[in-house]
Amino acid sequence: MKERCSEEGIVALLLKSGIRELEPTISYEGGPGFHSPLNLAEGECPNLNELLESLAEKGALRRSRIGSLPSCPSCHSFRLMVRFTCPVCGSTNVRRVDAIAHLPCGFVAPAEDFSVGDSLRCPNCGKALRAMGVDYNRLSGVVICEDCGKISLSPKLLFECADCGTRSSENELMLRPIYKYEVLREKLLAMRPLADEVARILRESGLEVISSREIIGISGIAHRFSLSVKGEEGEHLIDVAQGDSPVSEDRVLSLFGKMMDTYLNETTLVAVPKASEGAKVLAKSFNINLIEATSPEEAASKISDHLSSRGLSGRGEGVERERRKIINAADGRA
């Protein structure tokens, strides 16, 4: 569980899910949160919001403000209970009533105080109330204070924190921002080594994959390959090269040197997003399977195709089904 609740784990989860935008859900307990859209339990990753903020600061997510939530000025909790108070004396001992305002004398009181049998009479001046709008007006849902007896059109709001007990007026509350995040997939991929992402996809298809495979050559030099795929017919070693410009002949020559020192008959070089024409010619002459790909899904799909043709598909029909899923996912992004 801890592996998922880390920056690297969240990056992997975002890449795997294909989510393009993260919208928060609001809860009384924690305010805005992103566990639901990422299918994570809150206890599984309690610091998720902080991890997303960190990724936003690093440019992998684009943050935009979509609102705000009030919170306690003392402990920053969102667990606020609204209390109605009398705007005259501040007491919380208030209730809603229907009231009558006697226009000639200006007296205001609960409607029941004016009832005398079937008629209405002002308890302040004693005059009968006959025509509404002329003698009196009715006020619905006003607030009367049981302590000071004053009637107000609306109560004053007081917010009590359910965690620390602090009572705050509306003006004293903190307004904490609510953000949503746009997922910048290319930025996420740059944070997570491409070879690791390709290895993850291949593992999910059922292949046995070793990341950062090291082999000692006949010269005694330790040669490191980006990843290795094992199957019933043997092991296939793969290097992944990524850059803003086309992968050059130098990467092909480097891989060929490792092949010669380790007695490998064939390897694969994944060029992201593409390889130079010279690199393609060299790779073909050196029996290096050169793959061009613009995404980890496309690279994994092409690797799976090549391994299947060589009998390194590993685990039968289940793998083939997963391999087709990879291909379909890659085609869907094309």
MOCORKA-V308836 format. One record per residue. N is the residue number from 0. RES is the residue in three letters. D_FIRST is the distance of its C-alpha to the first C-alpha in Angstrom with 2 decimals. Layout:
N&RES&D_FIRST  N&RES&D_FIRST
This chain:
0&MET&0.00  1&LYS&3.82  2&GLU&5.43  3&ARG&5.45  4&CYS&6.56  5&SER&9.40  6&GLU&12.79  7&GLU&12.57  8&GLY&9.49  9&ILE&11.47  10&VAL&14.56  11&ALA&13.42  12&LEU&12.40  13&LEU&15.80  14&LEU&17.66  15&LYS&16.44  16&SER&17.15  17&GLY&20.56  18&ILE&20.58  19&ARG&23.63  20&GLU&23.53  21&LEU&21.14  22&GLU&23.00  23&PRO&21.67  24&THR&21.90  25&ILE&23.62  26&SER&22.90  27&TYR&25.01  28&GLU&22.19  29&GLY&20.53  30&GLY&23.00  31&PRO&21.93  32&GLY&18.31  33&PHE&16.64  34&HIS&13.70  35&SER&16.06  36&PRO&17.29  37&LEU&13.89  38&ASN&12.88  39&LEU&9.94  40&ALA&10.14  41&GLU&11.48  42&GLY&9.69  43&GLU&6.23  44&CYS&7.96  45&PRO&11.29  46&ASN&12.71  47&LEU&12.63  48&ASN&16.45  49&GLU&16.87  50&LEU&14.90  51&LEU&17.13  52&GLU&20.12  53&SER&19.49  54&LEU&19.45  55&ALA&22.60  56&GLU&24.27  57&LYS&23.73  58&GLY&25.36  59&ALA&22.61  60&LEU&22.82  61&ARG&26.15  62&ARG&26.14  63&SER&28.89  64&ARG&29.82  65&ILE&30.41  66&GLY&31.29  67&SER&30.74  68&LEU&29.85  69&PRO&31.73  70&SER&30.02  71&CYS&31.30  72&PRO&33.17  73&SER&32.28  74&CYS&28.56  75&HIS&27.59  76&SER&26.28  77&PHE&26.77  78&ARG&27.70  79&LEU&31.44  80&MET&34.13  81&VAL&37.38  82&ARG&40.58  83&PHE&44.09  84&THR&46.67  85&CYS&50.39  86&PRO&51.18  87&VAL&54.38  88&CYS&53.40  89&GLY&49.56  90&SER&49.39  91&THR&46.55  92&ASN&49.12  93&VAL&49.80  94&ARG&50.26  95&ARG&51.08  96&VAL&54.64  97&ASP&57.16  98&ALA&59.90  99&ILE&63.39  100&ALA&64.90  101&HIS&68.70  102&LEU&69.90  103&PRO&73.36  104&CYS&72.22  105&GLY&68.56  106&PHE&67.31  107&VAL&63.78  108&ALA&62.55  109&PRO&60.65  110&ALA&62.50  111&GLU&63.41  112&ASP&65.44  113&PHE&67.79  114&SER&68.47  115&VAL&71.93  116&GLY&72.52  117&ASP&72.29  118&SER&72.87  119&LEU&71.15  120&ARG&72.66  121&CYS&71.38  122&PRO&70.92  123&ASN&71.62  124&CYS&74.92  125&GLY&75.93  126&LYS&76.54  127&ALA&75.78  128&LEU&73.05  129&ARG&74.39  130&ALA&72.90  131&MET&69.22  132&GLY&68.96  133&VAL&72.38  134&ASP&72.31  135&TYR&68.59  136&ASN&65.09  137&ARG&62.16  138&LEU&58.74  139&SER&55.74  140&GLY&52.52  141&VAL&53.55  142&VAL&52.26  143&ILE&54.49  144&CYS&53.74  145&GLU&54.71  146&ASP&55.32  147&CYS&57.52  148&GLY&58.63  149&LYS&58.07  150&ILE&57.05  151&SER&54.78  152&LEU&53.97  153&SER&50.26  154&PRO&48.21  155&LYS&46.59  156&LEU&42.77  157&LEU&40.90  158&PHE&37.10  159&GLU&35.63  160&CYS&32.09  161&ALA&30.31  162&ASP&28.25  163&CYS&30.91  164&GLY&34.08  165&THR&35.53  166&ARG&38.15  167&SER&38.67  168&SER&41.12  169&GLU&40.17  170&ASN&41.22  171&GLU&39.11  172&LEU&35.73  173&MET&33.35  174&LEU&32.64  175&ARG&29.13  176&PRO&28.68  177&ILE&26.63  178&TYR&25.52  179&LYS&24.56  180&TYR&23.31  181&GLU&24.85  182&VAL&22.60  183&LEU&24.59  184&ARG&23.40  185&GLU&25.69  186&LYS&24.45  187&LEU&20.81  188&LEU&22.01  189&ALA&23.92  190&MET&20.88  191&ARG&19.00  192&PRO&21.32  193&LEU&22.97  194&ALA&22.89  195&ASP&19.09  196&GLU&19.06  197&VAL&21.87  198&ALA&20.18  199&ARG&17.06  200&ILE&19.52  201&LEU&21.59  202&ARG&18.81  203&GLU&18.01  204&SER&21.76  205&GLY&21.69  206&LEU&23.11  207&GLU&22.38  208&VAL&21.74  209&ILE&21.70  210&SER&21.09  211&SER&23.64  212&ARG&25.88  213&GLU&28.56  214&ILE&31.92  215&ILE&34.90  216&GLY&38.07  217&ILE&41.59  218&SER&42.31  219&GLY&39.64  220&ILE&37.62  221&ALA&33.84  222&HIS&33.16  223&ARG&29.74  224&PHE&28.91  225&SER&26.17  226&LEU&24.90  227&SER&26.27  228&VAL&26.32  229&LYS&27.48  230&GLY&29.42  231&GLU&32.13  232&GLU&34.75  233&GLY&33.20  234&GLU&31.06  235&HIS&31.29  236&LEU&30.54  237&ILE&29.75  238&ASP&30.07  239&VAL&28.85  240&ALA&31.11  241&GLN&30.63  242&GLY&33.05  243&ASP&35.04  244&SER&38.12  245&PRO&38.64  246&VAL&37.39  247&SER&40.52  248&GLU&42.43  249&ASP&41.09  250&ARG&37.62  251&VAL&39.40  252&LEU&41.59  253&SER&38.68  254&LEU&36.95  255&PHE&40.34  256&GLY&40.86  257&LYS&37.62  258&MET&38.77  259&MET&42.12  260&ASP&40.82  261&THR&38.40  262&TYR&40.77  263&LEU&38.64  264&ASN&40.67  265&GLU&38.35  266&THR&35.27  267&THR&33.68  268&LEU&33.56  269&VAL&31.51  270&ALA&33.28  271&VAL&31.59  272&PRO&33.32  273&LYS&36.50  274&ALA&38.74  275&SER&42.28  276&GLU&45.17  277&GLY&45.97  278&ALA&42.48  279&LYS&42.82  280&VAL&46.20  281&LEU&45.03  282&ALA&41.94  283&LYS&44.19  284&SER&46.69  285&PHE&44.07  286&ASN&42.41  287&ILE&39.19  288&ASN&37.44  289&LEU&36.96  290&ILE&34.54  291&GLU&34.60  292&ALA&31.69  293&THR&30.77  294&SER&27.09  295&PRO&24.30  296&GLU&24.88  297&GLU&28.58  298&ALA&28.15  299&ALA&25.93  300&SER&28.50  301&LYS&31.40  302&ILE&29.82  303&SER&29.21  304&ASP&32.83  305&HIS&34.16  306&LEU&32.29  307&SER&33.37  308&SER&36.93  309&ARG&36.71  310&GLY&35.34  311&LEU&31.90  312&SER&30.09  313&GLY&28.41  314&ARG&27.61  315&GLY&30.27  316&GLU&30.40  317&GLY&26.70  318&VAL&26.24  319&GLU&29.28  320&ARG&27.98  321&GLU&24.76  322&ARG&27.04  323&ARG&29.15  324&LYS&26.22  325&ILE&25.62  326&ILE&29.37  327&ASN&29.59  328&ALA&26.77  329&ALA&28.65  330&ASP&31.93  331&GLY&30.63  332&ARG&29.94  333&ALA&33.35
